[in-house]
């Protein structure tokens, strides 16, 4: 017969690792907000923008965001997306490319 494993010890170790990974994820998201310049927004505006992005179902908009994000990570802060022009009803942080989406 094999020696029983210390299941409780393994579960405790997994719980510690899970907590560490969650803390690292929160820190990375905070760093991303700062790196993109989004920390300059009011908290309510940032939350609204994130809620809008999270609820977006338009595949074309998501592709544009992905391209902008990839460019940001390749080029750093110099490639930060510019905010839309005054009066533009587009999503904050999107760079207009070929006219209105729709």
Secondary structure, 3 states (H helix, E strand, C coil): CCCCCCHHHHHHHHHHHHHHHHHHHHHHHHHHHHHHCHHHCCHHHHHHHHHHHHCCCCHHHHHHHHHHHHHHHHHHHHHCCCCCCCCCCCCCCCCCCCCCCC
